[in-house]
Amino acid sequence: MPCWCCFKAPPQARDRRKSVSAERYDPEADDDQGYTKVVHPKSDDQRKRLTDAIKHILLFRSLDQEQMQEVLDAMFEKEVSPGQEIITQGDDGDNFYVIDNGKYDIKVNNKIVGHYNNEGFFGELALMYNMPRAATIVASSKGTVWGLDRQTFRRIVLKTAFNKRKRYEKLIEGCSMLKSLDMYERMNVCDALTSQAFAPGDKIITQGSEGSHVGDKADCMYFVEEGEVRVAMINKADGADPKATVEKEINRIGPGGYFGELALVTNKPRAASVYAIGPVKCAVLDVHAFERLMGPCMNIMKRNIENYEAQLVQIFGNKSNISDLR
């Protein structure tokens, strides 16, 4: 459900004087000096419920394991009663909230504009953009929410998202395919990427074929951040046995390169397998973000198919298996 907290506050709320706590946050200038970690002790049951509540929140996708544990430690449980306001339109933002259970009404200018039902989050925009609360959230039933204080939210969540974007900006600047995207589109790609590490020899994707259960589901594409991968394809082997096959290396890809996009373009099985040569780190773009963000690059990716075909003819001497790309 969209966060209705992005509604603009009415003029009288926007004109209210901000408190000192609402001073603008600059993640680039934050050196963590003077920061003390916040820890709210939790039982095993509380930690499990909190983990379940936040696992689908995109804001947390760029956090590493240590940062996620720090967020979990800092969040506090708050029980609410019917009619209780958790945040109020026009107020300064103090906490970010995640719903554990219960039903909640979203009000803008005293009118109900939406609802939360046992899941969701709210309150992040006032912390992210240094603006007053743009909506009121009222419990319509008994429930429980988890809160995260402004300082921890900004220092971990915002700073990590900022650093992630800067890192991926450099990565995709070197990717020729993405040069057709404008700056705003590239920033959206940066925000959608997640990082995944592979050990030497790991098979990152597995070649498949039509009607076969072998091969990976084409649910993402990869950009190489660190290390090198080799791309290999199974084809018919020379000799008398018509069932004999051989796997041959067809390409190697280093930092700034990408792979796995063809299966997303063609809606076909993976046309090749990809292995980590040494330690490899990849930025991963899932299929939903791919379909939403990569439209301007589609013609380039389709043209790449012809280049792959030429490489395969040179390596295998025929067009066997090339149809899997189409």
C-alpha positions in Angstrom: 0.0 0.0 0.0 1.4 3.5 -0.8 2.5 5.6 2.2 -0.2 8.3 2.5 2.2 10.3 4.7 3.5 11.8 1.4 0.4 14.0 1.2 1.3 17.7 1.5 0.6 19.3 4.8 -1.8 22.2 4.8 -0.3 25.7 4.7 -0.8 26.3 8.4 1.2 23.1 9.2 3.9 23.8 6.7 4.4 27.3 8.2 4.9 26.1 11.7 8.3 26.7 13.2 10.4 23.6 13.3 12.1 22.5 16.5 15.8 22.1 16.9 15.4 18.4 16.5 14.1 19.0 12.9 17.4 20.5 11.7 18.4 19.2 8.2 20.4 16.0 8.2 23.5 15.7 5.9 24.5 12.1 5.6 27.8 13.0 3.9 28.9 15.2 6.8 27.9 12.6 9.5 31.0 11.1 11.0 29.2 9.3 13.8 31.0 11.3 16.5 29.1 11.7 19.7 26.6 9.0 18.8 25.6 6.4 21.3 23.9 3.2 20.2 20.3 2.8 21.4 19.3 -0.6 22.7 15.9 -1.7 23.9 16.1 -5.2 25.3 13.7 -7.7 23.7 12.5 -11.2 24.3 13.0 -13.9 21.6 9.3 -13.6 20.7 9.5 -9.8 20.4 12.6 -10.0 18.1 10.9 -12.6 15.9 7.7 -10.5 15.6 9.8 -7.4 14.8 11.9 -9.3 12.2 8.7 -10.5 10.5 7.3 -7.0 10.5 10.3 -5.4 8.8 11.4 -8.1 6.3 9.6 -6.6 3.3 10.4 -2.9 4.0 12.4 -1.6 1.0 14.0 1.1 3.2 16.0 -1.7 5.0 17.1 -3.6 1.9 20.5 -1.9 1.7 21.4 -2.6 5.3 24.1 -5.2 6.0 23.6 -7.8 8.8 25.3 -5.7 11.5 23.3 -2.6 10.6 20.1 -4.6 10.6 20.8 -5.9 14.1 21.5 -2.4 15.3 18.1 -1.3 13.9 16.4 -4.2 15.6 18.1 -3.4 18.9 17.1 0.3 18.7 13.4 -0.3 17.9 10.9 -0.1 20.8 7.5 -1.7 21.2 4.5 0.5 21.7 0.9 -0.7 22.4 -1.9 1.5 21.2 -5.6 1.8 21.9 -8.5 2.6 19.6 -8.6 6.3 18.9 -5.0 6.9 19.9 -3.0 9.1 17.5 0.5 7.7 16.8 1.6 10.7 14.6 -0.2 14.0 14.1 -0.3 16.1 11.0 1.8 19.2 11.3 4.0 17.9 14.1 7.8 17.5 13.9 8.9 14.0 13.1 10.3 12.1 16.1 10.1 8.4 15.2 9.6 6.0 12.3 7.0 3.4 12.9 6.4 -0.2 11.7 3.1 -1.9 12.3 3.2 -5.2 14.1 -0.6 -5.7 14.3 -3.8 -3.7 14.4 -5.9 -1.4 12.2 -5.1 2.2 11.5 -6.7 5.1 9.7 -4.7 7.6 7.7 -6.1 11.1 7.9 -5.2 14.3 6.0 -7.0 17.5 7.0 -9.2 15.4 9.3 -10.5 13.3 6.4 -9.7 9.5 6.2 -7.8 8.9 3.0 -6.6 5.3 3.6 -6.0 2.5 6.0 -3.4 0.1 7.3 -4.5 -3.4 8.2 -2.0 -5.4 10.3 1.0 -4.4 8.2 2.8 -1.3 6.8 5.0 1.5 8.0 4.7 5.3 8.3 6.5 8.4 9.5 9.6 8.1 7.4 9.0 11.2 5.2 9.3 13.7 8.0 12.6 12.2 9.0 13.9 11.9 5.4 12.9 15.3 4.0 13.0 17.5 7.1 9.3 18.4 6.9 6.3 18.3 9.3 4.1 15.2 9.5 1.9 15.3 6.4 -0.8 13.0 7.8 -2.3 11.8 11.0 -2.3 8.1 11.8 -5.0 6.9 14.3 -5.4 3.5 15.7 -8.9 2.2 14.9 -8.4 -1.0 16.9 -6.1 -2.2 19.7 -2.7 -2.8 18.2 1.1 -2.7 18.5 3.7 -0.7 16.5 7.5 -0.7 16.6 9.2 2.7 16.8 12.7 3.8 15.7 14.0 7.1 16.9 15.0 9.9 14.5 18.7 9.8 15.2 19.1 6.1 14.6 16.9 6.1 11.6 18.9 8.9 10.0 22.4 7.6 11.0 21.8 4.1 9.8 19.0 4.0 7.3 19.5 7.3 5.5 23.3 7.3 5.6 23.4 3.7 4.3 21.0 4.5 1.5 23.1 7.6 0.6 26.3 5.6 0.5 24.7 2.8 -1.4 23.5 5.3 -4.1 27.0 6.8 -4.4 28.6 3.4 -4.7 26.2 2.2 -7.4 26.4 5.5 -9.3 30.1 4.8 -10.0 29.2 1.2 -11.0 26.5 2.1 -13.5 28.4 5.0 -14.9 30.8 2.5 -16.5 27.9 0.4 -17.9 27.4 1.3 -21.6 23.9 -0.1 -21.6 22.7 2.3 -19.0 24.0 5.4 -20.7 20.6 5.7 -22.5 19.0 6.3 -19.1 18.7 9.9 -17.8 20.0 10.8 -14.4 16.7 10.3 -12.6 16.3 6.9 -14.2 19.8 5.9 -13.2 19.2 7.0 -9.6 16.1 4.8 -9.5 18.2 1.8 -10.7 20.8 2.6 -8.0 18.0 2.5 -5.3 16.6 -0.8 -6.6 19.9 -2.7 -6.6 20.9 -5.1 -3.8 24.4 -6.6 -3.2 25.2 -10.3 -3.3 28.6 -12.0 -2.7 29.8 -15.3 -4.3 32.7 -17.6 -3.4 35.2 -18.9 -6.0 33.6 -21.5 -8.1 30.0 -20.7 -7.2 27.5 -21.1 -10.0 25.6 -17.8 -10.1 23.1 -18.8 -12.7 22.4 -22.2 -14.4 21.7 -22.8 -18.0 18.2 -24.1 -18.8 16.2 -25.2 -21.8 12.6 -25.2 -23.0 10.4 -27.8 -21.2 13.2 -28.7 -18.8 13.2 -28.4 -15.0 16.9 -27.8 -15.1 18.1 -24.1 -15.0 17.3 -21.1 -12.8 14.2 -19.1 -12.9 14.9 -15.8 -14.7 14.1 -13.5 -11.8 17.0 -11.0 -11.9 20.0 -9.7 -13.7 23.5 -9.0 -12.4 26.1 -6.2 -12.5 29.6 -7.2 -11.5 30.9 -4.9 -8.8 34.1 -6.8 -7.9 35.9 -9.8 -9.3 35.4 -11.7 -12.5 32.9 -14.3 -13.8 33.0 -16.8 -16.7 30.1 -17.5 -18.9 29.8 -21.1 -20.2 27.3 -22.8 -22.5 26.4 -26.5 -22.9 26.2 -27.6 -26.5 26.3 -30.9 -28.5 29.7 -32.5 -28.5 31.5 -33.6 -31.6 31.4 -37.4 -32.1 29.1 -40.3 -32.8 26.9 -40.0 -29.6 24.1 -37.6 -30.5 23.3 -37.2 -26.8 26.8 -36.2 -25.8 27.3 -32.6 -24.7 30.2 -30.3 -23.8 30.3 -27.1 -21.8 32.6 -24.4 -23.3 33.5 -21.0 -21.9 32.1 -18.2 -24.2 32.9 -15.1 -22.3 34.4 -13.5 -19.2 32.9 -10.4 -17.5 34.6 -8.1 -15.0 33.7 -5.0 -13.0 31.1 -2.8 -14.8 29.9 -5.7 -16.9 26.5 -7.3 -16.6 24.8 -10.6 -17.3 21.5 -12.4 -17.0 19.5 -9.8 -18.9 18.7 -11.9 -21.9 16.3 -14.3 -20.2 14.4 -11.2 -18.9 14.3 -9.7 -22.3 13.2 -12.8 -24.2 11.2 -14.6 -21.4 13.2 -17.7 -22.2 15.3 -20.0 -19.9 18.8 -19.0 -19.0 20.9 -19.4 -22.2 24.2 -20.0 -20.3 25.7 -20.7 -16.9 27.8 -18.2 -15.1 30.5 -19.1 -12.5 32.5 -17.0 -10.1 36.2 -17.2 -11.0 37.4 -15.9 -7.6 35.5 -13.9 -4.9 32.8 -12.0 -6.7 30.4 -9.3 -5.6 27.4 -8.4 -7.8 24.7 -5.8 -7.7 21.4 -7.6 -8.4 18.3 -6.1 -10.1 15.2 -8.2 -9.6 12.7 -8.8 -12.5 10.1 -6.4 -11.1 12.5 -3.5 -11.0 13.9 -4.6 -14.3 10.5 -4.4 -16.0 9.8 -1.0 -14.3 13.1 0.7 -14.9 14.9 -0.8 -17.9 12.5 0.1 -20.7 14.8 2.7 -22.3 17.6 0.1 -22.5 15.5 -2.6 -24.1 16.6 -1.9 -27.7 20.2 -2.1 -26.7 19.7 -5.4 -25.0 17.9 -6.8 -28.0 20.7 -5.8 -30.2 23.1 -7.6 -27.9 21.5 -10.9 -28.8 22.9 -10.6 -32.3 26.4 -10.2 -30.9 25.9 -13.2 -28.7 24.8 -15.3 -31.7 28.0 -14.3 -33.6 30.1 -15.4 -30.6 28.4 -18.7 -30.4 28.8 -19.5 -34.1 32.5 -18.7 -33.8 32.9 -21.0 -30.7 30.6 -23.9 -31.5 30.7 -23.7 -35.3 26.9 -23.8 -35.6 23.7 -22.3 -34.4 22.6 -25.1 -32.1 21.1 -23.8 -28.9 21.1 -20.2 -30.2 17.3 -20.4 -30.5 17.2 -20.4 -26.7 18.1 -16.7 -26.8 15.1 -15.8 -28.9 
